[in-house]
Amino acid sequence: MKPDCVFLLIEDNLIDQLITTKLLKKALGVVKISVVNNGKEGIEWLRNYKNGLNESLIILLDIKMPEMDGFEFLERFDEISEDVKQNIEIFMLSSTMDRNDIKRAKDNTYVKNLFSKPLPAKEFKDMIQVEHC
């Protein structure tokens, strides 16, 4: 993993935060990981960080969260400037079994892929290795 790639985990569950962070560090060698607890915090993080965002950003986004869920985050993400969005890839990471949620995630133009928890590290690594990181 190149050092010029930053990860943002948007996840409300502390156990899932811990597991995903450890998988990213151990299996992928990720160094830069920020964690926020919901979509609202994710949007705030992007607004605060976008001025210093020279690296590629990979967002791992949960669907079900309090305050602002993953789909609400995607609606707000649409309002962010295109020059910021061009270096961002979003992957949804969820334990949902709801067919409507799965369809919405797969149909969203910003979502590159939907993974079930826990993060399938090898499949994820193979997917992003070809891209920015």
Buried (B, 14 or more C-beta within 10 A) or exposed (E): BEEEBBBBBBBBBEEBBEBBBEBBBEBBEBEBBBBBBBBBBBBEBBEEBBEEBEBBBBBBBBBBBEEBBBBBBBEBBEEBEEEBBEBBBBBBBBEBEEEEBBEBBEEBEBBBBBBEBBBBBEEBBEBBEEEBB
